[in-house]
Amino acid sequence: MMPKHTAIASRNFPSALEEAAAVAPTPLYDGPDSSYRLAFTDAAFLLREELRPVRMQLELLKPELVLSEAGIVATVVIFGSARLLPLDVAAQRLAAVEADPASDAQALARARMALQMSRYYEEARAFASLVTHASKKLDQRIVVVTGGGPGAMEAGNRGASEAGGPSIGLNIVLPHEQAPNPYITPRLCFQFHYFALRKMHFLMRSVALVCFPGGFGTMDELFEVMTLTQTGKVRKRPIVLVGREFWRKLINFDWLVETGMIAADDLKLFHFVDSAEEAWQILVQAFGLDAPTTQTGEFAEDI
């Protein structure tokens, strides 16, 4: 006999979580050679070579579900070198090198350059703070997203944290383990195996890309976005290169035009700036972010 007041929307089947929790130990079939495990709790099975398409799907789906549940639909991506140091750390290291009689000219030159480049850590930190503070007044809030590691990535998450807002970190497993920096919102800290899927998540919600000086990884991410934009595979969004002198020395964009490798109009795909404030003004002009708003968007309470 059916119990009274059964909810119409009650589940017909136990959830996967309930089923997994209900599995009783079976000593005879708990050994490493046993196949007596639920497929979705069997790590050895999920890590098989043939399951790569499933793992790729899961890696796309997990951040998508978490970010959607958190109400995040607009992000600003901060790219840049993992090797950039905070200003105070760079200054301390230079002082240590200068005080060490065993230091050679190369070590001294590297330490001085690290101090010079540390200003970009501070600009990334300041830019993330600007975005986060201003976002609190917008109908649709914008969240900073980084690669989750040290350097410019840390600076972006740190600036957002210091401004009292959440931020996202999309970490990647590397041969030299990359640990997440301590400023990412824990619920929004992800780890990826596939570079391609990580790149997709950088762009899926982004309204702008702000790129600080960096090396191979930074250039890889930057040129992917510029290629997708140039070919019309993604909508146009502000692409901002912070550090005019650095980027102009690194890449001779004019030579690309002169040799016919890109069109002159392709130079309009990006902007050079030298400060966090200039970068923020690019976004203000692109999206009218200085327009008055009537309400403040809210994130999910459990971020």
Buried (B, 14 or more C-beta within 10 A) or exposed (E): EEEEEEEEEEEEEEEEEEEEEEEEEEEEEEEEEEEEBEEEEBEEBEEEEEBEEEBBEEBBEBBBEBBEEBBBBBBBBBBBBBBBBBEEBBBBBBEEBEEEEEBEEEEBEBBBEBBEBBBBBBBBBBBBBBBBBBBEEBEEBBBBBBBBBBBBBBBBBBBBBBBEBBBBBBBBEEEEEBEBBEBBBEBBBBBBEBBEBBBBBBBBBBBBBBBBBBEEBBBEBBEBBBEBBBEEEBEEBBBBBBBEEBBEEBBEBEEBBEEEEBEEEBEEBBBBBBBBEBBBBBBBEBBEBEEEEEEEBEBEEEB
